[in-house]
Amino acid sequence: MNSPRPPQSDDPDPDFSAGQGNWGRRFDEPLTVSPRQVQRRSSGKTVAIGAAVVGVVVAVGAVIFWLTQPSQDNAQPAQAEEPGPTSQPQPTTRSEDDARLLRLLPKGYRAGACEPTQAPEGVLSQVKCAQNDDPDGPVSATFSLVGDSMGLENVFNETISAANRVDCPGNIQSPGPWRRNATPDSVSGQLYCGLVDGQPTVVWTDEERKTVSAVRAGPNGPTFPRLYAWWSSHS
């Protein structure tokens, strides 16, 4: 069986020799390829792993922060703020009252002979004194500073309650008012003479100074008239 012949064309055969040189050189040289970057799709599994890693890092950071904080047991308490200065006047202190009373003591007491003591209720300041160095001075004494006339009377009555009353030398009424020679028309206070454990004792008040004073003799004197004379020149 004969195979059919393809139809013949009237056109001349194409000449491939003209471009053969260019094609030949192209296949002789190495090819240059510019690769394209292909983005990989992240899977759900990768996202889950990343989230888990972040969670672990956060948890570890929280533990480290907690461990590095100071314990509440060792924490120092907050210091209270000190009150600032105030412009309001401050009340008189005990030391000021003591200083005032010491300035009012009779003459004849050397430095250190009188010392402040615990003041009883109603008394601003009280001092106890040893021997007075002036002639016929008392062996012991107690001086009290009060705030008003009522307090003066209360302390005076309490002081004389411990003594046995006698008339003062010269038949002077006891208790009774006394006056300074410079102001004979003005009562300066109340005077009392008595015996405490058999020893002469003179107690008097000073209305102007608001003081109650009690001086006592000792077993070796002075006598009542001498102690009274001392009081007369020192009151």
MARBA-3410 file (N, C-alpha, C, O; in Angstrom, 1 decimal):
235
0.9,-1.2,0.0,0.0,0.0,0.0,0.9,1.2,0.0,1.8,1.3,0.8 ~ 0.5,2.0,-0.9,1.4,3.3,-1.0,0.8,4.3,0.0,-0.4,4.5,0.1 ~ 1.7,5.0,0.6,1.3,6.1,1.5,1.1,7.3,0.7,1.8,7.6,-0.3 ~ 0.1,8.1,1.0,-0.1,9.3,0.3,1.0,10.3,0.5,1.6,10.5,1.5 ~ 1.4,11.0,-0.6,2.4,12.0,-0.6,1.8,13.3,-0.2,0.7,13.7,-0.5
2.6,14.0,0.5,2.1,15.3,1.0,2.1,16.2,-0.2,2.9,16.0,-1.1 ~ 1.2,17.2,-0.2,1.1,18.0,-1.3,2.4,18.9,-1.4,3.0,19.2,-0.4 ~ 2.8,19.1,-2.6,4.0,19.9,-2.9,3.6,21.3,-2.9,2.6,21.7,-3.4 ~ 4.5,22.1,-2.4,4.3,23.6,-2.4,5.1,24.2,-3.4,6.2,23.8,-3.8 ~ 4.6,25.3,-4.0,5.3,26.0,-5.0,6.4,26.9,-4.4,7.3,27.3,-5.1
6.3,27.2,-3.1,7.3,28.1,-2.5,8.6,27.3,-2.3,8.6,26.1,-2.0 ~ 9.7,28.1,-2.4,11.0,27.4,-2.2,11.2,27.0,-0.7,10.5,27.6,0.1 ~ 12.1,26.1,-0.5,12.3,25.6,0.9,12.9,26.8,1.7,13.8,27.5,1.2 ~ 12.5,26.9,2.9,13.1,28.0,3.8,14.5,27.7,4.1,15.0,26.6,4.2 ~ 15.2,28.8,4.2,16.7,28.8,4.4,16.9,29.1,5.9,16.8,30.2,6.3
17.3,28.0,6.7,17.6,28.2,8.1,19.0,28.5,8.4,19.4,28.6,9.5 ~ 19.8,28.6,7.3,21.2,28.8,7.6,21.5,30.2,8.1,22.5,30.4,8.8 ~ 20.6,31.2,7.8,20.9,32.5,8.2,20.8,32.7,9.7,21.6,33.4,10.3 ~ 19.9,32.0,10.4,19.8,32.2,11.8,20.5,31.1,12.6,20.4,31.0,13.8 ~ 21.1,30.2,11.9,21.7,29.0,12.6,22.8,29.5,13.5,23.0,28.9,14.6
23.6,30.5,13.0,24.7,31.0,13.9,24.2,31.5,15.2,24.8,31.1,16.2 ~ 23.1,32.3,15.2,22.6,32.8,16.5,22.1,31.7,17.4,22.4,31.7,18.6 ~ 21.3,30.8,16.9,20.8,29.7,17.8,21.9,28.9,18.3,21.8,28.4,19.4 ~ 22.9,28.7,17.4,24.0,27.8,17.9,24.7,28.4,19.1,25.0,27.7,20.1 ~ 25.0,29.7,19.0,25.7,30.3,20.1,24.9,30.3,21.4,25.4,30.2,22.5
23.6,30.4,21.3,22.7,30.5,22.5,22.8,29.2,23.2,22.8,29.2,24.5 ~ 22.8,28.0,22.5,22.8,26.8,23.2,24.2,26.4,23.7,24.4,25.5,24.5 ~ 25.2,27.1,23.1,26.6,26.8,23.6,26.9,27.5,24.9,27.7,27.0,25.7 ~ 26.3,28.6,25.2,26.5,29.4,26.4,25.6,28.9,27.5,24.5,28.4,27.3 ~ 26.1,29.0,28.8,25.2,28.6,30.0,24.0,29.5,30.1,24.1,30.7,29.8
22.9,28.9,30.6,21.7,29.7,30.8,21.8,30.5,32.1,22.4,30.1,33.1 ~ 21.2,31.7,32.0,21.1,32.5,33.2,19.7,32.5,33.7,18.7,32.8,32.9 ~ 19.5,32.0,35.0,18.1,31.8,35.5,17.9,32.8,36.7,18.8,32.8,37.6 ~ 16.9,33.6,36.7,16.5,34.5,37.8,15.4,33.8,38.6,14.2,33.8,38.2 ~ 15.8,33.2,39.7,14.7,32.4,40.5,13.7,33.4,41.1,14.1,34.5,41.5
12.5,33.0,41.2,11.4,33.7,41.9,11.3,33.3,43.3,11.3,32.1,43.6 ~ 11.1,34.3,44.2,10.9,33.9,45.6,9.5,33.5,45.8,8.5,34.1,45.4 ~ 9.4,32.3,46.4,8.1,31.7,46.7,7.7,31.8,48.1,8.5,31.3,49.0 ~ 6.7,32.5,48.5,6.3,32.7,49.9,5.6,31.4,50.4,4.6,30.9,49.7 ~ 6.1,31.0,51.6,5.5,29.7,52.1,4.4,30.1,53.0,4.5,31.0,53.9
3.3,29.4,52.9,2.1,29.6,53.7,2.4,29.1,55.1,2.8,27.9,55.3 ~ 2.1,30.0,56.1,2.2,29.5,57.5,1.0,28.7,57.9,-0.1,29.1,57.6 ~ 1.3,27.6,58.4,0.2,26.7,58.8,-0.3,27.0,60.2,0.3,27.7,60.9 ~ -1.5,26.6,60.5,-2.1,26.8,61.8,-1.2,26.2,62.9,-1.2,26.7,64.1 ~ -0.5,25.1,62.6,0.3,24.5,63.6,1.5,25.4,64.0,1.8,25.5,65.2
2.0,26.1,63.0,3.2,27.0,63.3,2.7,28.2,64.2,3.4,28.5,65.2 ~ 1.5,28.7,63.9,1.0,29.8,64.8,0.7,29.3,66.2,1.0,30.1,67.1 ~ 0.2,28.2,66.4,0.0,27.6,67.7,1.3,27.5,68.5,1.4,27.8,69.7 ~ 2.3,27.0,67.8,3.6,26.8,68.5,4.2,28.2,68.9,4.7,28.3,70.0 ~ 4.1,29.2,68.0,4.6,30.5,68.4,3.8,31.1,69.6,4.4,31.7,70.5
2.5,30.9,69.6,1.8,31.4,70.8,2.2,30.7,72.1,2.2,31.4,73.1 ~ 2.4,29.4,72.0,2.8,28.7,73.2,4.2,29.2,73.7,4.4,29.3,74.9 ~ 5.1,29.5,72.7,6.4,30.0,73.1,6.3,31.3,73.8,6.9,31.6,74.9 ~ 5.5,32.2,73.3,5.3,33.5,73.9,4.7,33.4,75.3,5.1,34.1,76.2 ~ 3.7,32.5,75.4,3.2,32.3,76.8,4.2,31.8,77.8,4.1,32.2,78.9
5.1,30.9,77.4,6.1,30.4,78.3,7.0,31.5,78.7,7.4,31.7,79.9 ~ 7.4,32.4,77.7,8.3,33.5,78.1,7.7,34.5,79.0,8.3,34.9,80.0 ~ 6.4,34.8,78.8,5.7,35.7,79.8,5.6,35.0,81.2,5.8,35.7,82.2 ~ 5.3,33.7,81.2,5.2,33.1,82.5,6.5,33.1,83.3,6.6,33.4,84.5 ~ 7.6,32.8,82.5,9.0,32.8,83.2,9.3,34.2,83.7,9.8,34.4,84.8
9.0,35.3,82.9,9.2,36.6,83.3,8.5,37.0,84.5,9.0,37.7,85.4 ~ 7.2,36.5,84.7,6.4,36.8,85.9,7.0,36.2,87.1,7.0,36.8,88.2 ~ 7.5,34.9,87.0,8.1,34.3,88.1,9.4,35.0,88.5,9.6,35.2,89.7 ~ 10.2,35.4,87.6,11.5,36.1,87.9,11.1,37.4,88.6,11.8,37.8,89.6 ~ 10.1,38.2,88.1,9.7,39.4,88.7,9.3,39.2,90.2,9.6,40.0,91.1
8.5,38.1,90.4,8.0,37.8,91.8,9.1,37.5,92.7,9.1,37.9,93.9 ~ 10.1,36.7,92.2,11.2,36.3,93.1,12.1,37.5,93.4,12.7,37.5,94.5 ~ 12.2,38.5,92.6,13.1,39.6,92.8,12.5,40.7,93.6,13.2,41.6,94.0 ~ 11.2,40.6,94.0,10.6,41.6,94.8,10.9,41.4,96.2,11.0,40.3,96.7 ~ 11.1,42.6,97.0,11.4,42.4,98.5,10.2,41.8,99.2,9.1,42.1,98.9
10.5,41.0,100.2,9.5,40.4,101.1,8.8,41.5,101.9,9.4,42.5,102.3 ~ 7.5,41.2,102.1,6.7,42.2,102.9,7.2,42.2,104.3,7.0,43.2,105.0 ~ 7.8,41.0,104.8,8.3,41.0,106.2,9.5,41.9,106.3,9.7,42.5,107.4 ~ 10.3,42.1,105.2,11.5,43.0,105.3,11.2,44.4,104.9,12.1,45.3,105.0 ~ 10.0,44.7,104.5,9.7,46.0,104.0,9.7,47.0,105.2,9.2,46.7,106.3
10.2,48.1,105.0,10.3,49.1,106.1,9.0,49.9,106.1,8.4,50.3,105.1 ~ 8.5,50.1,107.4,7.2,50.8,107.5,7.4,52.3,107.1,8.5,52.8,107.2 ~ 6.4,52.8,106.5,6.4,54.2,106.1,6.6,55.1,107.3,5.9,55.0,108.3 ~ 7.5,56.1,107.1,7.8,57.0,108.2,6.7,58.0,108.3,6.3,58.6,107.2 ~ 6.2,58.2,109.5,5.1,59.3,109.6,5.7,60.6,109.5,6.8,60.9,109.9
5.0,61.5,108.8,5.5,62.8,108.6,5.4,63.6,109.9,4.4,63.6,110.6 ~ 6.5,64.3,110.1,6.6,65.1,111.3,5.7,66.3,111.1,5.7,66.9,110.0 ~ 5.0,66.7,112.2,4.2,67.9,112.1,5.0,69.1,111.8,6.1,69.3,112.4 ~ 4.6,70.0,111.0,5.3,71.2,110.7,5.2,72.2,111.8,4.4,72.0,112.7 ~ 6.0,73.3,111.7,5.9,74.3,112.8,4.6,75.0,112.8,3.9,75.1,111.7
4.1,75.4,113.9,2.9,76.1,114.0,3.1,77.4,114.6,4.0,77.7,115.4 ~ 2.2,78.3,114.2,2.3,79.7,114.7,1.5,79.9,115.9,1.6,81.0,116.5 ~ 0.8,78.9,116.4,0.0,79.1,117.6,0.9,79.1,118.8,1.9,78.4,118.9 ~ 0.6,79.9,119.9,1.4,80.0,121.1,1.4,78.7,121.8,0.3,78.0,121.9 ~ 2.5,78.3,122.3,2.6,77.0,123.0,2.4,77.2,124.5,2.7,78.3,125.1
1.8,76.3,125.2,1.6,76.4,126.7,2.9,76.4,127.4,3.9,75.9,127.0 ~ 2.8,77.0,128.6,4.0,77.1,129.5,4.4,75.7,129.9,3.6,74.9,130.3 ~ 5.7,75.4,129.8,6.2,74.1,130.1,6.6,74.0,131.6,6.7,75.0,132.2 ~ 6.8,72.8,132.1,7.1,72.6,133.5,8.5,73.2,133.8,8.7,73.8,134.8 ~ 9.4,73.1,132.8,10.8,73.7,133.1,10.7,75.2,133.2,11.4,75.8,134.0
9.8,75.9,132.5,9.6,77.3,132.6,9.0,77.7,134.0,9.4,78.7,134.6 ~ 8.1,76.9,134.5,7.5,77.1,135.8,8.6,76.9,136.9,8.6,77.7,137.8 ~ 9.4,75.9,136.7,10.5,75.6,137.7,11.4,76.8,137.7,11.8,77.3,138.8 ~ 11.8,77.3,136.5,12.7,78.4,136.5,12.1,79.7,137.1,12.8,80.4,137.8 ~ 10.8,79.9,136.9,10.2,81.0,137.5,10.2,80.9,139.0,10.4,81.9,139.7
9.8,79.7,139.5,9.8,79.6,141.0,11.1,79.8,141.6,11.3,80.4,142.7 ~ 12.2,79.2,141.0,13.5,79.4,141.5,13.9,80.9,141.6,14.7,81.2,142.5 ~ 13.4,81.7,140.7,13.7,83.1,140.8,13.0,83.8,141.9,13.4,84.9,142.4 ~ 11.9,83.2,142.4,11.1,83.8,143.5,11.5,83.4,144.9,11.0,83.9,145.8 ~ 12.5,82.5,145.0,12.9,82.0,146.3,13.5,83.1,147.2,14.1,84.1,146.6
13.4,83.0,148.5,14.0,84.0,149.4,15.6,84.0,149.2,16.1,83.0,148.7 ~ 16.2,85.0,149.5,17.7,85.1,149.4,18.3,84.2,150.5,17.6,83.8,151.5 ~ 19.5,83.8,150.3,20.3,83.0,151.3,20.5,81.6,150.8,21.1,80.8,151.5 ~ 19.9,81.2,149.6,20.1,79.8,149.1,21.2,79.8,148.1,21.1,80.5,147.1 ~ 22.2,79.0,148.4,23.4,78.9,147.4,22.9,78.0,146.2,21.9,77.3,146.3
23.7,78.1,145.2,23.4,77.3,144.0,23.4,75.8,144.3,24.3,75.3,145.0 ~ 22.4,75.1,143.9,22.2,73.7,144.1,21.6,73.3,145.4,21.3,72.1,145.7 ~ 21.2,74.3,146.3,20.5,74.0,147.5,19.1,73.7,147.3,18.5,73.0,148.2 ~ 18.5,74.1,146.2,17.1,73.9,145.9,16.9,73.1,144.6,17.6,73.4,143.6 ~ 16.1,72.1,144.6,15.9,71.2,143.4,14.4,71.0,143.2,13.6,70.8,144.1
14.0,71.1,141.9,12.6,70.8,141.6,12.2,69.4,142.0,13.0,68.5,141.9 ~ 11.0,69.2,142.4,10.5,67.9,142.8,9.1,67.6,142.1,8.6,68.5,141.5 ~ 8.6,66.4,142.3,7.3,66.1,141.7,6.2,66.9,142.3,6.0,66.8,143.5 ~ 5.6,67.8,141.5,4.5,68.7,142.0,3.2,67.9,142.1,2.9,67.1,141.3 ~ 2.5,68.1,143.3,1.2,67.5,143.4,0.2,68.1,142.5,0.5,69.1,141.9
-1.0,67.5,142.5,-2.1,68.0,141.7,-2.4,69.4,142.1,-2.6,69.8,143.3 ~ -2.6,70.3,141.1,-3.0,71.7,141.4,-1.8,72.6,141.6,-2.0,73.8,141.8 ~ -0.6,72.1,141.5,0.6,72.9,141.7,1.4,72.9,140.4,1.7,71.8,139.8 ~ 1.8,74.1,139.9,2.6,74.2,138.7,4.0,73.7,138.8,4.6,73.1,137.9 ~ 4.6,74.1,140.0,6.0,73.7,140.2,6.2,73.7,141.7,5.6,74.4,142.5
7.2,72.8,142.1,7.5,72.7,143.5,9.0,72.4,143.7,9.5,71.5,143.0 ~ 9.6,73.1,144.6,11.0,72.8,144.9,11.2,72.6,146.4,10.5,73.1,147.2 ~ 12.2,71.8,146.7,12.6,71.5,148.1,14.0,72.0,148.3,14.9,71.8,147.4 ~ 14.2,72.7,149.4,15.5,73.3,149.7,16.2,72.8,150.9,15.5,72.4,151.9 ~ 17.5,72.8,150.9,18.3,72.4,152.1,18.5,73.7,153.0,17.8,74.6,152.9
19.6,73.7,153.8,19.9,74.8,154.7,20.0,76.1,154.0,20.7,76.2,153.0 ~ 19.3,77.1,154.6,19.5,78.5,154.1,20.7,79.1,154.8,20.9,78.9,156.0 ~ 21.6,79.8,154.1,22.9,80.2,154.7,22.8,81.5,155.4,23.7,81.9,156.1 ~ 21.7,82.2,155.4,21.6,83.5,156.1,21.4,83.2,157.6,21.0,82.1,158.0 ~ 21.7,84.1,158.5,21.6,83.9,159.9,20.2,83.5,160.3,19.2,84.1,159.9
20.1,82.4,161.1,18.9,81.9,161.6,18.0,81.4,160.5,16.7,81.3,160.7 ~ 18.6,81.0,159.4,17.8,80.5,158.3,17.2,79.1,158.6,17.8,78.4,159.4 ~ 16.2,78.7,157.9,15.6,77.4,158.1,16.5,76.2,157.7,17.4,76.4,156.8 ~ 16.3,75.1,158.3,17.1,73.9,157.9,16.6,73.3,156.6,17.3,72.7,155.8 ~ 15.3,73.3,156.4,14.6,72.7,155.2,13.4,73.6,154.9,12.9,74.3,155.7
13.0,73.5,153.6,11.9,74.3,153.2,11.3,73.7,151.9,11.9,73.0,151.2 ~ 10.0,74.0,151.7,9.3,73.6,150.5,8.6,74.9,149.9,7.9,75.6,150.7 ~ 8.8,75.1,148.6,8.1,76.3,148.0,7.3,75.8,146.8,7.8,74.9,146.0 ~ 6.1,76.3,146.7,5.2,75.8,145.6,4.6,77.0,144.8,4.4,78.1,145.4 ~ 4.5,76.8,143.5,3.9,77.8,142.6,2.6,77.3,142.1,2.5,76.2,141.6
1.5,78.1,142.2,0.2,77.7,141.7,-0.3,78.7,140.7,0.4,79.7,140.4 ~ -1.5,78.4,140.1,-1.9,79.2,139.0,-2.9,80.3,139.4,-3.0,81.3,138.6 ~ -3.7,80.2,140.5,-4.7,81.2,140.8,-4.9,81.2,142.3,-4.3,80.5,143.1 ~ -5.8,82.1,142.7,-6.0,82.4,144.2,-6.7,81.2,144.8,-6.4,80.8,146.0 ~ -7.6,80.5,144.1,-8.2,79.3,144.7,-7.2,78.2,144.9,-7.2,77.5,146.0
-6.3,78.0,143.9,-5.2,77.0,144.1,-4.3,77.4,145.3,-3.8,76.5,146.0 ~ -4.1,78.7,145.5,-3.2,79.1,146.5,-3.9,78.8,147.9,-3.2,78.3,148.8 ~ -5.2,79.0,148.0,-5.8,78.7,149.3,-5.8,77.2,149.5,-5.6,76.7,150.7 ~ -6.1,76.3,148.5,-6.1,74.9,148.7,-4.8,74.3,149.1,-4.7,73.5,150.0 ~ -3.7,74.8,148.5,-2.3,74.3,148.9,-2.0,74.8,150.3,-1.3,74.0,151.0
-2.3,76.0,150.6,-2.0,76.5,152.0,-2.7,75.7,153.0,-2.1,75.3,154.0 ~ -4.0,75.4,152.8,-4.8,74.6,153.8,-4.2,73.2,153.9,-4.2,72.6,155.0 ~ -3.8,72.6,152.8,-3.3,71.2,152.8,-1.9,71.2,153.6,-1.6,70.3,154.3 ~ -1.1,72.3,153.4,0.2,72.3,154.0,0.1,72.5,155.5,0.8,71.8,156.3 ~ -0.8,73.3,156.0,-0.9,73.6,157.5,-1.6,72.4,158.2,-1.5,72.4,159.4
-2.3,71.5,157.4,-3.0,70.4,158.1,-2.0,69.4,158.7,-2.4,68.6,159.6 ~ -0.7,69.5,158.3,0.3,68.6,158.8,1.0,69.1,160.1,1.8,68.4,160.6 ~ 0.6,70.3,160.5,1.3,71.0,161.6,0.3,71.2,162.8,-0.9,71.4,162.6 ~ 0.9,71.3,164.0,0.1,71.7,165.1,0.2,73.2,165.3,1.2,73.7,165.5 ~ -1.0,73.8,165.3,-1.0,75.3,165.3,-0.6,75.9,166.6,-0.9,75.3,167.7
0.2,77.0,166.6,0.6,77.8,167.7,0.5,79.3,167.3,0.5,79.6,166.1 ~ 0.4,80.1,168.3,0.5,81.6,167.9,1.9,81.9,167.5,2.9,81.3,168.0 ~ 2.0,82.8,166.6,3.3,83.2,166.1,4.0,84.1,167.2,3.3,84.7,168.0 ~ 5.3,84.1,167.3,6.0,85.0,168.3,5.5,86.4,168.3,5.2,87.0,167.2 ~ 5.3,87.0,169.5,4.7,88.3,169.6,3.2,88.2,169.7,2.5,89.2,169.5
2.6,87.0,170.0,1.2,86.8,170.1,0.5,87.2,168.8,-0.6,87.8,168.8 ~ 1.1,86.9,167.7,0.5,87.2,166.4,-0.5,86.1,166.0,-0.1,84.9,166.1 ~ -1.7,86.5,165.6,-2.7,85.5,165.3,-2.2,84.5,164.2,-1.6,84.9,163.2 ~ -2.6,83.2,164.4,-2.2,82.2,163.5,-3.4,81.2,163.3,-3.9,80.7,164.3 ~ -3.9,81.0,162.1,-3.5,81.7,160.9,-4.1,83.1,160.8,-5.1,83.4,161.4
-3.5,84.0,160.0,-4.0,85.3,159.9,-3.3,86.0,158.8,-2.3,85.5,158.2 ~ -3.8,87.2,158.4,-3.2,87.9,157.3,-1.9,88.6,157.7,-1.7,88.9,158.9 ~ -1.1,88.8,156.7,0.2,89.5,157.0,0.4,90.6,155.9,-0.2,90.4,154.8 ~ 1.1,91.6,156.2,1.3,92.7,155.4,2.8,93.1,155.3,3.5,92.9,156.3 ~ 3.2,93.6,154.2,4.6,94.1,154.1,4.7,95.5,154.6,3.7,96.3,154.6
5.8,95.8,155.1,6.0,97.2,155.7,5.8,98.3,154.7,5.4,99.4,155.0 ~ 6.2,97.9,153.4,6.1,98.9,152.4,4.6,99.2,152.0,4.3,100.3,151.5 ~ 3.7,98.2,152.2,2.3,98.3,151.8,1.5,97.9,153.0,0.8,96.8,152.9 ~ 1.4,98.6,154.1,0.7,98.2,155.3,-0.8,98.1,155.2,-1.5,97.4,155.9 ~ -1.3,98.8,154.2,-2.8,98.8,154.0,-3.3,97.7,153.1,-4.5,97.6,152.8
-2.3,96.9,152.6,-2.7,95.9,151.6,-2.3,94.5,152.2,-1.1,94.3,152.6 ~ -3.2,93.6,152.2,-2.9,92.2,152.7,-2.1,91.5,151.6,-2.4,91.4,150.5 ~ -0.9,91.0,152.0,0.0,90.3,151.1,-0.3,88.8,151.0,0.0,88.2,150.0 ~ -0.9,88.2,152.1,-1.2,86.8,152.1,-1.6,86.3,153.5,-1.9,87.1,154.3 ~ -1.6,85.0,153.7,-1.9,84.4,154.9,-0.7,83.8,155.6,0.3,83.3,154.9
-0.6,83.9,157.0,0.5,83.4,157.7,0.1,82.4,158.8,-1.0,82.5,159.3 ~ 0.9,81.3,159.0,0.6,80.3,159.9,1.9,79.9,160.6,2.9,79.7,160.0 ~ 1.7,79.7,161.9,2.8,79.2,162.7,2.4,77.8,163.4,1.3,77.7,163.9 ~ 3.3,76.9,163.4,3.0,75.6,163.9,4.2,74.7,164.2,5.3,75.2,164.1 ~ 4.0,73.5,164.7,5.0,72.6,165.0,4.9,71.3,164.2,3.8,70.8,164.2
5.9,70.9,163.5,5.9,69.6,162.8,7.0,68.8,163.4,8.2,69.1,163.3 ~ 6.6,67.6,164.0,7.5,66.8,164.7,8.3,67.6,165.8,9.4,67.3,166.0 ~ 7.6,68.5,166.4,8.1,69.3,167.5,9.0,70.4,167.0,9.6,71.1,167.9 ~ 9.2,70.6,165.7,10.1,71.6,165.2,9.3,72.8,164.7,8.3,72.7,164.1 ~ 9.8,74.1,165.0,9.1,75.3,164.6,8.9,75.3,163.0,9.9,75.0,162.3
7.7,75.7,162.6,7.4,75.8,161.2,6.6,77.0,160.9,5.7,77.4,161.6 ~ 7.0,77.7,159.8,6.3,78.9,159.4,5.8,78.7,158.0,6.6,78.4,157.1 ~ 4.5,78.9,157.8,3.9,78.7,156.4,3.2,80.0,156.0,2.5,80.6,156.9 ~ 3.4,80.5,154.8,2.8,81.7,154.3,2.5,81.7,152.8,3.1,80.9,152.1 ~ 1.5,82.5,152.4,1.2,82.6,151.0,1.6,84.0,150.5,1.7,84.9,151.3
1.8,84.1,149.2,2.0,85.4,148.6,1.0,85.6,147.5,1.1,84.9,146.4 ~ 0.0,86.5,147.7,-1.0,86.6,146.7,-0.5,87.1,145.3,-1.0,86.7,144.3 ~ 0.5,88.0,145.4,1.0,88.6,144.1,1.8,87.6,143.4,1.6,87.5,142.1 ~ 2.6,86.8,144.0,3.5,85.8,143.3,2.8,84.5,143.1,3.3,83.7,142.3 ~ 1.7,84.2,143.8,1.0,82.9,143.7,1.9,81.8,144.2,2.1,80.8,143.5
2.5,82.0,145.4,3.4,81.0,146.0,2.9,80.6,147.4,2.4,81.4,148.1 ~ 3.2,79.4,147.8,3.0,78.9,149.1,4.4,78.4,149.6,5.0,77.6,149.0 ~ 4.8,78.9,150.8,6.1,78.6,151.3,6.0,78.0,152.7,5.2,78.5,153.5 ~ 6.8,77.0,153.0,6.8,76.4,154.3,8.3,76.2,154.7,9.0,75.4,154.0 ~ 8.8,76.8,155.8,10.1,76.7,156.2,10.1,76.1,157.6,9.2,76.3,158.4
11.2,75.3,157.9,11.2,74.5,159.2,12.6,74.6,159.8,13.6,74.7,159.1 ~ 12.6,74.6,161.1,13.8,74.6,161.9,14.2,73.1,162.1,13.5,72.2,161.8 ~ 15.5,72.9,162.6,15.9,71.5,162.9,16.1,71.3,164.4,15.8,72.2,165.2 ~ 16.5,70.1,164.8,16.7,69.9,166.2,17.7,70.8,166.9,17.6,71.1,168.1 ~ 18.6,71.4,166.1,19.6,72.3,166.7,19.2,73.7,166.4,20.1,74.6,166.5
18.0,74.0,166.1,17.6,75.4,165.8,17.4,75.7,164.4,17.5,74.8,163.5 ~ 17.0,76.9,164.1,16.9,78.0,165.0,15.6,77.9,165.9,14.7,77.1,165.6 ~ 15.5,78.7,167.0,14.4,78.8,167.8,13.2,79.4,167.0,13.4,80.0,166.0 ~ 12.0,79.3,167.6,10.9,79.9,166.9,11.0,81.4,166.7,10.8,81.9,165.6 ~ 11.4,82.1,167.7,11.5,83.6,167.5,12.6,83.9,166.5,12.4,84.9,165.7
13.7,83.2,166.4,14.7,83.5,165.4,14.2,83.1,164.0,14.5,83.8,163.0 ~ 13.5,81.9,163.9,13.0,81.5,162.6,12.0,82.6,162.1,11.9,82.9,160.9 ~ 11.1,83.1,163.1,10.1,84.0,162.7,10.8,85.3,162.3,10.3,86.0,161.3 ~ 11.9,85.7,162.9,12.6,86.9,162.5,13.2,86.8,161.1,13.2,87.7,160.3 ~ 13.7,85.6,160.8,14.2,85.3,159.5,13.1,85.5,158.5,13.3,86.2,157.4
11.9,84.9,158.8,10.8,85.0,157.8,10.4,86.5,157.6,10.2,86.9,156.5 ~ 10.4,87.3,158.7,10.0,88.7,158.6,10.9,89.5,157.6,10.5,90.4,157.0 ~ 12.2,89.1,157.6,13.1,89.9,156.8,13.3,89.2,155.4,14.0,89.8,154.5 ~ 12.7,88.1,155.1,12.8,87.4,153.8,11.5,87.2,153.0,11.5,86.7,151.9 ~ 10.4,87.6,153.6,9.1,87.4,153.0,8.8,88.6,152.0,7.8,88.5,151.4
END
